[in-house]
Amino acid sequence: MTPAARIEAAITILDRILGGDPAEQALLRWSRASRFAGSGDRAAVRDLVFDSLRRLRSRAALGGAMTGRGLMLGMCRDEGRDPQTVFTGEGHAPWPLSADELARGGAPEAAAALDLPDWILPAWSEALGEAVEPVAMAMRKRAPVWLRANQLRATPDQAVAVLASEDIAAAPYPDLPTALCVSAGARRLAASSAYRDGLVEMQDLSPQLACSLLPDRGSLLDYCAGGGGKALALAARGLSPVTAHDADVSRMSDLPARAARAGVRVQITPPDKLSGRFDLVVADVPCSGSGTWRRTPDAKWRLTATQLAALVETQARILDEAAARVAAGGGLAYMTCSLLRVENQAQTAAFLHRAPEFELVTERLFTPLDASDGFYLCLMQRH
Ligand SMILES: C[S@@+](CC[C@H](N)C(=O)[O-])C[C@H]1O[C@@H](n2cnc3c(N)ncnc32)[C@H](O)[C@@H]1O
């Protein structure tokens, strides 16, 4: 496919997403209908679509329309490319721009310039203070790919060497050498032996940094285990035995295979079978995901104030349930991949107020300015 044909494909897919299709579904539908597209074409079209979703408001303003064509026109103007060299109508390129299209568009303002929904801006400002703009700008860029070297299988250096032998370049993060930043070959990871043999797991930097601040001995309950990323990271640190729990048991279906690959034992426990208390309980609660919007940019535009309020209520309920599982002297680690105060500091402050048997041990908000994704950790201890 020519570069212009890829842009035409992105226009079609973006129109479907703007019409309500989830981004992944729209991409898959195009892929299935476009057998002629090679893997390089698919990756390039995906990048065009996701870059546009990250910068949806500013690109639509620049391009003068919230449509696939408007977004691609906005991209050309944003990147200083002459749009008429792309919108030629030749081959599979987009149709030439009309006089009306060429006349429309202007610089984005206020929340549109930050590529944020209007309603979130006050909460974003409250959470980030002077970092409002740089964090919003960081969310407009592609996220780096991070791996966690599994110390139970290999040292970080050994993992890096095996990855290199498979044409995947990765380097340890200086402050946490088990965290590896991938600089080339990320698309080969899933099929690599380093991944298949459990030497590395996919995990962003900020949850790895958060897990490194938790105790490394004693029993663990991962109360909202989902795919088990935190349970596996903490098992590799030395916590044992490890119990995984989730209100939706099906969310843990990949966990046995992941645990076997990583060489750890994880006891999967359905909600009606959970009993006893634990030295460390992790509550990695459902959240807005506002810290990870550069990975899932369509979520940034789908979230509503009503959904956020419902999430905050759910988080408070889960915190209370998880707290009831903490042994005397044990830890309670509350985590979100959100930047918003209402889901983070305000949530844990309210919990500490209603549960005086707990005290704050440490609290950290990671943003893309100091780590990778936005992530919040609050470690508390029961007296
Ligand atoms: C952010 S995800 C967890 C991600 C996971 N810890 C990981 O590292 O891959 C939140 C999980 O909380 C679960 N959940 C929602 N409500 C819950 C509840 N009341 N009790 C326990 N888990 C719940 C969801 O099913 C979801 O899997």
The ligand as an ORCA input file, in Angstrom:
! r2SCAN-3c Opt
* xyz 0 1
  C      -7.579     -3.236     37.008
  S      -8.225     -4.809     36.796
  C      -7.027     -5.828     37.565
  C      -5.768     -6.028     36.760
  C      -4.821     -7.071     37.333
  N      -4.553     -6.869     38.733
  C      -3.494     -7.157     36.591
  O      -2.441     -6.772     37.095
  O      -3.524     -7.631     35.452
  C      -9.537     -4.835     37.973
  C     -10.190     -6.179     38.216
  O     -11.086     -6.015     39.316
  C     -12.120     -6.962     39.164
  N     -13.239     -6.586     40.055
  C     -14.273     -5.746     39.827
  N     -15.074     -5.666     40.912
  C     -14.535     -6.465     41.849
  C     -14.906     -6.825     43.187
  N     -15.998     -6.306     43.774
  N     -14.131     -7.700     43.847
  C     -13.023     -8.215     43.265
  N     -12.624     -7.933     42.007
  C     -13.373     -7.066     41.310
  C     -12.419     -6.910     37.682
  O     -13.067     -8.097     37.262
  C     -11.024     -6.736     37.092
  O     -10.475     -7.971     36.689
*
